[in-house]
Every structure is written in structure tokens, then in C-alpha cells.
Amino acid sequence: MKGIVKRFPGVIANDHVDFEVKAGEIHALLGENGAGKTTLMNILYGIYQADEGQIYIKGEPVEIKSPRDAIRHGIGMVHQHFKLVYRHTVAENVALGFARSFINPIEEVRRKILEFSERYGLKVNPDARIWELSAGEQQRVEIIKALYGGAEVLILDEPTSVLTPSETRELFKTLKEMKAENKAIIFITHKLDEVFEVS
């Protein structure tokens, strides 16, 4: 991201910001609440559009005007407030939003969930309904959704704010495993101790 500017009425949230993340690294985006961290990542994920500046992926300029564009470019985001349908199962939530899921049977979606669960330690039952899950388990569903969408760059917005200490340790282990597989992780936080532990 080069020269990103985002203005809202009465405030400049991002003022000519440059930001770079590389494959195989966990990059902490650190700052106080209101510093513009989430706004910057919402631009990368296509929720907002920058007023000025350019996004590059692998050195090539790209236009990201929606989350669908971001997903197509291999970018996934786990928001601070989860975007899950509580009465649906884990597998149904993962399938939602991906056109190919209407072609793939739900059994194929379940298989991929179990594969990601095994590979990254994201333990979750594909047949459980979202309302039955803890906040930590719901976050795992969001991470699996991003992976199912093909994310090579994963943005996590204040991910530990809803987690217990043991769930936080499990999340950090998962992120390190993703880093070892050459994924780029962007970890938004305002907690300095987490930066030293995970990045």
C-alpha cells in the first residue's frame, strides 16, 4: 500500500500511509484505538476505498473495490465482530458467500473444514451451530472461512479481545503455523506484549 489517504467528515483517518507485508511473516499493526489501523485494513479488504494512494499485490497495482475483489486477490479478514449466521452450522457458514459452494456438496465443505482444523489446529465441529460455540471457536470459523476462500494474506483485527488466555496461546500457535506455510499475517493490536509474542 502506497500513499494511502482516507478522509471522513472532520478527520483524516489515514494520511499518506505506506504499508508492506511479505509472505511468511506475521506483521503487527500497532497503535492506540482510533489510530487508523482498522481503517487501513478495511481499505485493503475493500470495505472502504482510499481517497488517494494505490494497493499493490506482488508488485502489481490492483483495484480492490469490495471484499469480493480482495478475496479474489487472496486477501481474507477476520473482523473484531464476527460475521456469522448464528442459526446455521459451521459448514453452512463457511459455504456462504462462495459461489463454488453451490456446486460443491456440503460434504466437500465439511472435508475442507476438517483438513484446515487438522493442519492449523483450528478445532471446530463442522456440524455445530454457531450459537453453540464459544467466542474462540467462532473466531476459528472465521479463520477457516478466510482459508476456504483462498487467503494468502490474512488480516486479524484485535483478535485476542474476545479470547481467554489459553485460546490466545492457541491462536498464536496457529498463526505461526500459517507463517511457516508462507502466508502473510497482519495482526492488528494495541497490546505491546502480544506484538513481541507473535510477530
KOLMAR-187740 format. One line per 2 residues: their letters; for each residue z, x, y of N, C-alpha, C. Coordinates in steps of 0.02 Angstrom, whole numbers, always signed. Example, Ala and Ser with C-alpha at 12.3 -4.5 7.8 and 13.67 -1.06 7.14 Angstrom:
# residues 2
AS = +390 +660 -284 +390 +615 -225 +390 +660 -165 ~ +354 +642 -112 +357 +684 -53 +394 +645 +2
This chain:
# residues 199
MK = +0 +43 -58 +0 +0 +0 +0 +45 +61 ~ -45 +31 +108 -52 +74 +167 -51 +32 +230
GI = -6 +51 +277 -5 +20 +342 +9 -55 +342 ~ +52 -77 +296 +64 -149 +289 +106 -175 +347
VK = +80 -227 +379 +115 -262 +433 +120 -336 +413 ~ +181 -363 +419 +190 -435 +409 +236 -461 +464
RF = +209 -510 +501 +247 -541 +556 +264 -613 +538 ~ +324 -632 +555 +345 -702 +554 +365 -719 +626
PG = +370 -783 +643 +388 -801 +712 +453 -766 +734 ~ +447 -724 +785 +505 -691 +813 +527 -628 +778
VI = +493 -607 +724 +516 -548 +687 +456 -513 +654 ~ +460 -446 +652 +412 -407 +613 +449 -386 +550
AN = +431 -415 +494 +465 -401 +430 +446 -333 +403 ~ +382 -316 +408 +356 -251 +385 +314 -222 +442
DH = +330 -161 +463 +298 -131 +520 +262 -67 +499 ~ +198 -72 +481 +157 -16 +460 +189 +24 +403
VD = +203 -12 +349 +237 +17 +291 +186 +46 +242 ~ +198 +107 +218 +161 +137 +163 +208 +138 +102
FE = +181 +120 +44 +221 +118 -17 +176 +136 -75 ~ +201 +181 -118 +162 +202 -176 +207 +203 -238
VK = +181 +177 -293 +216 +180 -357 +166 +207 -409 ~ +191 +248 -455 +148 +279 -505 +165 +254 -574
AG = +116 +256 -619 +128 +238 -689 +181 +285 -717 ~ +225 +257 -759 +276 +298 -792 +334 +316 -747
EI = +346 +275 -695 +405 +288 -654 +440 +222 -637 ~ +506 +228 -627 +545 +173 -600 +559 +190 -527
HA = +531 +150 -483 +535 +164 -411 +583 +113 -380 ~ +640 +138 -356 +689 +94 -323 +667 +81 -251
LL = +669 +18 -232 +655 -2 -163 +722 -24 -134 ~ +751 +20 -94 +821 +13 -74 +826 -5 +0
GE = +872 -50 +15 +883 -68 +85 +930 -127 +90 ~ +956 -137 +150 +1001 -194 +162 +964 -259 +153
NG = +1001 -313 +142 +971 -380 +142 +938 -391 +209 ~ +877 -418 +208 +840 -430 +269 +798 -371 +293
AG = +797 -317 +254 +759 -257 +274 +684 -263 +263 ~ +662 -315 +227 +590 -325 +216 +565 -303 +148
KT = +611 -286 +103 +592 -262 +36 +555 -317 -3 ~ +585 -375 -6 +555 -430 -45 +490 -453 -12
TL = +489 -454 +55 +427 -473 +89 +370 -427 +70 ~ +383 -362 +69 +332 -313 +50 +306 -326 -21
MN = +352 -339 -67 +332 -351 -136 +298 -419 -145 ~ +318 -468 -104 +283 -532 -105 +211 -525 -81
IL = +198 -476 -38 +129 -461 -18 +91 -430 -77 ~ +123 -383 -111 +91 -352 -169 +76 -403 -223
YG = +120 -453 -230 +112 -504 -282 +70 -564 -258 ~ +48 -564 -196 +3 -616 -173 +35 -679 -147
IY = +101 -680 -140 +134 -739 -113 +123 -743 -38 ~ +128 -685 -5 +110 -680 +66 +48 -636 +72
QA = +13 -644 +128 -42 -598 +144 -20 -556 +204 ~ -37 -491 +201 -19 -446 +257 -62 -464 +318
DE = -32 -456 +377 -70 -464 +439 -114 -404 +452 ~ -92 -346 +430 -131 -284 +434 -116 -242 +372
GQ = -161 -195 +357 -149 -149 +302 -192 -164 +241 ~ -185 -121 +191 -228 -125 +132 -188 -109 +69
IY = -203 -146 +16 -175 -132 -50 -227 -94 -91 ~ -204 -42 -126 -247 -3 -170 -218 -3 -241
IK = -261 -8 -290 -241 +0 -360 -285 +53 -390 ~ -253 +105 -416 -289 +163 -444 -339 +191 -394
GE = -318 +192 -330 -359 +221 -277 -413 +176 -249 ~ -422 +117 -278 -475 +70 -255 -444 +14 -214
PV = -474 -2 -156 -448 -58 -116 -458 -124 -153 ~ -407 -167 -152 -412 -232 -184 -386 -286 -136
EI = -409 -347 -147 -383 -405 -110 -339 -445 -158 ~ -277 -456 -137 -232 -497 -177 -210 -555 -133
KS = -239 -613 -146 -226 -672 -104 -183 -724 -138 ~ -165 -711 -202 -123 -758 -239 -91 -721 -297
PR = -37 -750 -326 -9 -720 -386 -60 -714 -443 ~ -106 -761 -447 -158 -757 -499 -200 -693 -490
DA = -216 -676 -428 -252 -613 -414 -210 -553 -437 ~ -145 -555 -420 -100 -500 -438 -97 -491 -514
IR = -90 -547 -549 -87 -544 -623 -151 -515 -650 ~ -207 -536 -621 -272 -510 -644 -277 -434 -635
HG = -241 -408 -584 -240 -336 -571 -182 -301 -608 ~ -148 -337 -653 -95 -305 -693 -28 -300 -658
IG = -15 -344 -610 +49 -344 -574 +89 -406 -594 ~ +152 -396 -613 +196 -451 -629 +259 -447 -586
MV = +291 -504 -575 +351 -504 -533 +404 -550 -563 ~ +466 -525 -566 +523 -565 -586 +563 -578 -523
HQ = +564 -640 -502 +596 -659 -439 +672 -664 -448 ~ +707 -662 -393 +780 -669 -395 +799 -738 -421
HF = +761 -789 -402 +771 -857 -427 +715 -872 -476 ~ +733 -884 -538 +683 -888 -591 +638 -949 -583
KL = +576 -942 -608 +525 -994 -603 +512 -1022 -674 ~ +562 -1055 -702 +558 -1079 -770 +566 -1155 -772
VY = +536 -1186 -822 +543 -1259 -832 +599 -1269 -883 ~ +655 -1296 -860 +717 -1295 -900 +714 -1337 -963
RH = +674 -1390 -965 +673 -1432 -1025 +623 -1407 -1077 ~ +584 -1356 -1059 +535 -1328 -1106 +565 -1269 -1144
TV = +532 -1251 -1199 +554 -1194 -1239 +533 -1129 -1205 ~ +560 -1074 -1231 +540 -1008 -1207 +465 -999 -1216
AE = +439 -1015 -1276 +368 -1007 -1291 +325 -1049 -1244 ~ +346 -1110 -1231 +307 -1153 -1185 +307 -1125 -1115
NV = +364 -1098 -1092 +367 -1067 -1026 +322 -1006 -1020 ~ +320 -966 -1073 +277 -906 -1072 +204 -927 -1070
AL = +188 -980 -1107 +118 -1003 -1110 +95 -1034 -1044 ~ +140 -1065 -1007 +121 -1098 -944 +91 -1048 -895
GF = +37 -1068 -863 +8 -1027 -811 -45 -978 -836 ~ -53 -973 -901 -104 -928 -928 -156 -969 -965
AR = -216 -970 -937 -270 -1013 -964 -282 -999 -1037 ~ -276 -935 -1058 -291 -919 -1128 -243 -953 -1176
SF = -184 -974 -1150 -135 -1005 -1194 -157 -1073 -1218 ~ -204 -1104 -1182 -229 -1168 -1205 -277 -1159 -1263
IN = -302 -1097 -1270 -346 -1081 -1326 -303 -1055 -1383 ~ -256 -1010 -1367 -212 -982 -1418 -161 -1034 -1440
PI = -151 -1042 -1504 -98 -1088 -1526 -29 -1062 -1506 ~ +19 -1107 -1501 +86 -1088 -1480 +116 -1036 -1528
EE = +93 -1038 -1590 +117 -989 -1640 +99 -917 -1619 ~ +40 -910 -1589 +19 -844 -1564 +64 -821 -1506
VR = +81 -868 -1463 +127 -853 -1407 +195 -832 -1434 ~ +220 -869 -1484 +284 -852 -1516 +281 -781 -1545
RK = +226 -764 -1577 +219 -699 -1608 +223 -643 -1556 ~ +190 -654 -1498 +192 -604 -1444 +263 -598 -1415
IL = +297 -654 -1409 +366 -652 -1383 +410 -609 -1429 ~ +403 -620 -1494 +443 -582 -1543 +424 -508 -1541
EF = +360 -494 -1530 +336 -425 -1525 +368 -390 -1464 ~ +366 -424 -1406 +396 -395 -1346 +472 -388 -1354
SE = +503 -438 -1386 +575 -436 -1398 +594 -374 -1438 ~ +555 -361 -1490 +568 -303 -1533 +555 -238 -1497
RY = +499 -234 -1462 +478 -171 -1431 +524 -150 -1374 ~ +547 -199 -1334 +585 -182 -1273 +658 -204 -1275
GL = +681 -230 -1332 +750 -253 -1336 +764 -315 -1295 ~ +712 -357 -1286 +719 -419 -1247 +735 -477 -1294
KV = +796 -477 -1320 +814 -525 -1372 +815 -596 -1343 ~ +772 -638 -1370 +770 -708 -1349 +736 -749 -1404
NP = +760 -809 -1415 +732 -854 -1466 +673 -893 -1435 ~ +612 -885 -1462 +554 -919 -1432 +560 -995 -1433
DA = +602 -1022 -1478 +608 -1095 -1485 +666 -1124 -1446 ~ +706 -1082 -1414 +762 -1107 -1374 +736 -1139 -1310
RI = +771 -1191 -1288 +754 -1221 -1224 +789 -1182 -1169 ~ +756 -1178 -1111 +780 -1135 -1057 +851 -1154 -1037
WE = +867 -1218 -1035 +934 -1239 -1013 +989 -1215 -1060 ~ +970 -1195 -1121 +1020 -1170 -1169 +1036 -1096 -1159
LS = +998 -1061 -1117 +1003 -989 -1111 +1047 -967 -1054 ~ +1078 -909 -1062 +1116 -878 -1007 +1068 -852 -954
AG = +1095 -834 -896 +1052 -807 -842 +1017 -743 -866 ~ +1052 -701 -903 +1022 -640 -928 +964 -654 -976
EQ = +973 -704 -1019 +919 -722 -1065 +860 -752 -1028 ~ +874 -792 -976 +819 -821 -936 +780 -765 -902
QR = +815 -714 -878 +781 -657 -848 +735 -623 -898 ~ +758 -616 -961 +716 -587 -1013 +652 -628 -1023
VE = +659 -694 -1019 +599 -737 -1025 +550 -721 -969 ~ +576 -713 -908 +532 -696 -851 +497 -629 -861
II = +533 -580 -888 +503 -514 -902 +449 -522 -956 ~ +464 -559 -1008 +415 -571 -1061 +354 -607 -1034
KA = +364 -656 -989 +307 -690 -957 +262 -640 -922 ~ +292 -593 -885 +252 -543 -849 +214 -499 -898
LY = +247 -478 -952 +214 -436 -1002 +158 -474 -1037 ~ +170 -538 -1051 +118 -579 -1083 +57 -584 -1038
GG = +68 -584 -973 +13 -586 -925 -22 -519 -917 ~ +2 -467 -952 -32 -402 -950 -6 -355 -896
AE = +56 -365 -873 +82 -324 -818 +88 -251 -838 ~ +58 -209 -796 +67 -136 -800 +112 -113 -743
VL = +116 -154 -690 +162 -144 -635 +210 -203 -635 ~ +275 -190 -641 +324 -244 -644 +372 -238 -586
IL = +375 -291 -545 +421 -294 -488 +481 -335 -508 ~ +541 -309 -497 +603 -346 -510 +643 -351 -445
DE = +654 -413 -422 +688 -424 -358 +762 -436 -370 ~ +803 -387 -351 +877 -391 -358 +895 -416 -429
PT = +870 -383 -481 +877 -411 -548 +948 -413 -575 ~ +993 -371 -549 +1061 -370 -577 +1108 -420 -544
SV = +1084 -456 -494 +1128 -502 -457 +1154 -559 -501 ~ +1118 -575 -555 +1139 -630 -599 +1166 -606 -666
LT = +1171 -539 -675 +1187 -512 -741 +1260 -489 -746 ~ +1287 -493 -807 +1351 -463 -822 +1342 -387 -828
PS = +1395 -348 -826 +1387 -275 -834 +1351 -255 -898 ~ +1366 -289 -954 +1331 -271 -1017 +1258 -290 -1014
ET = +1242 -347 -983 +1171 -366 -976 +1135 -318 -930 ~ +1170 -292 -879 +1140 -243 -834 +1122 -180 -873
RE = +1168 -157 -915 +1154 -97 -956 +1093 -109 -1001 ~ +1089 -168 -1031 +1032 -185 -1075 +967 -185 -1035
LF = +969 -213 -974 +909 -214 -932 +886 -143 -916 ~ +933 -100 -897 +914 -31 -881 +883 +4 -941
KT = +909 -9 -1000 +880 +21 -1061 +809 -4 -1071 ~ +798 -69 -1060 +731 -99 -1066 +683 -67 -1017
LK = +705 -59 -955 +661 -30 -903 +643 +42 -920 ~ +690 +79 -947 +675 +149 -966 +625 +151 -1024
EM = +628 +102 -1070 +579 +99 -1124 +510 +82 -1097 ~ +507 +38 -1048 +442 +22 -1016 +414 +82 -979
KA = +458 +118 -945 +437 +180 -911 +406 +229 -961 ~ +437 +235 -1020 +412 +281 -1071 +343 +260 -1096
EN = +327 +196 -1089 +260 +171 -1108 +212 +172 -1049 ~ +230 +208 -996 +186 +220 -939 +178 +160 -893
KA = +224 +112 -896 +223 +57 -849 +256 +80 -784 ~ +235 +50 -729 +265 +64 -663 +314 +7 -648
II = +375 +26 -634 +428 -23 -620 +450 -16 -548 ~ +452 -72 -512 +478 -73 -443 +543 -113 -445
FI = +597 -81 -427 +664 -109 -435 +694 -119 -366 ~ +695 -181 -342 +722 -197 -276 +798 -205 -281
TH = +834 -168 -239 +907 -173 -241 +936 -151 -174 ~ +999 -168 -164 +1036 -139 -107 +1097 -101 -132
KL = +1100 -90 -199 +1158 -56 -230 +1139 +15 -247 ~ +1169 +63 -212 +1151 +133 -220 +1167 +159 -290
DE = +1222 +136 -320 +1240 +161 -387 +1186 +143 -438 ~ +1155 +84 -430 +1101 +64 -476 +1040 +109 -469
VF = +1027 +131 -408 +969 +174 -396 +977 +238 -437 ~ +1036 +269 -434 +1047 +331 -470 +1046 +320 -546
EV = +1068 +262 -568 +1071 +249 -640 +1002 +237 -670 ~ +958 +202 -634 +896 +179 -666 +834 +216 -643
S = +833 +244 -583 +770 +273 -559 +768 +349 -565
